[in-house]
Structures are given as structure tokens and as C-alpha cells.
Amino acid sequence: MFLKHAGNGRVVEVLGLSDLFNPAHAQLAGRYHVGEELQDPEKFAKSELVFLSGEALPRCWLDRHYRDHELHRSG
């Protein structure tokens, strides 16, 4: 999967989708997708990544407490 680094606009290839989807993980392994040679893997903060369209990542991928308010409301 490819995302974009919000700070510099460069395309990032995500190397571990499980880290992307897990809201308990604040970082993921990826590499910049530039040129013809593969770049070395790096750690990227998920908070700095967006979809290629510029749309933010879903909150459920970033915030492990995104549904806590529902627990408090139903109790």
C-alpha cells in the first residue's frame, strides 16, 4: 500500500499493513518510493501519513480509544 508523507509530499510504501491497521502502533515500517532503486526501510509516524489523495487516515487506525465514548454512554 502506498501513502503520502504529509510533511514533504513524498510517497511512502507501507511494508507492514498490520502496523498500519493497529491503533496501538504509532509507527510503521515503510520506505520512500522514489527513483528506480529501492530505498532503505525507515520508521514513519502514522500521524504524519495521509492517503495519496490527501485524505487523513481513519481514526480507528490511529486512536485505540476512538470508541470509548460509546462505552461511557451505554453504561
C-alpha positions in Angstrom: 0.0 0.0 0.0 1.2 3.5 -0.7 0.6 6.6 1.4 1.9 10.1 1.3 4.1 11.8 3.9 2.1 14.9 4.8 5.2 16.9 5.7 7.1 16.6 2.4 4.6 15.1 0.0 6.7 12.1 -0.8 5.1 8.7 -1.5 5.8 6.0 1.2 5.4 2.3 0.6 4.0 0.7 3.7 5.9 -2.5 4.5 3.7 -3.8 7.3 -0.1 -3.5 6.9 -0.8 -4.9 10.4 1.1 -1.9 11.9 -1.0 0.4 9.8 -4.3 -1.0 10.9 -3.4 -1.5 14.5 -4.3 1.7 16.5 -1.9 0.6 19.3 1.1 1.1 17.0 2.1 4.8 16.5 4.7 3.9 13.9 5.1 1.7 10.9 7.9 0.4 8.7 8.0 1.8 5.2 10.2 3.3 2.6 10.1 6.3 0.3 9.1 5.3 -3.2 11.4 7.4 -5.4 13.7 6.7 -8.3 14.4 3.2 -9.6 16.3 1.8 -6.7 14.6 0.5 -3.5 15.2 2.8 -0.6 16.2 1.6 2.8 13.3 0.9 5.2 12.5 3.6 7.8 10.1 4.1 10.7 7.3 6.5 10.0 4.8 8.1 12.5 1.3 7.2 11.3 0.2 10.7 12.4 2.4 12.1 9.6 0.9 9.9 6.8 -2.2 10.5 4.6 -3.7 8.8 1.7 -2.4 9.8 -1.7 -5.5 11.9 -2.2 -4.5 14.0 0.9 -7.3 12.5 2.9 -6.5 11.7 6.5 -6.1 8.1 7.7 -9.2 6.7 9.5 -9.3 7.5 13.2 -9.7 3.8 14.0 -6.2 3.2 12.6 -4.7 5.9 14.8 -6.6 6.1 18.1 -7.1 3.0 20.2 -9.7 4.8 22.2 -11.8 6.0 19.3 -14.9 4.3 20.6 -14.5 4.8 24.4 -17.3 7.4 24.4 -19.7 4.7 23.4 -18.9 2.6 26.5 -19.5 5.5 28.8 -22.8 6.4 27.1 -24.3 2.9 27.3 -23.2 2.3 30.9 
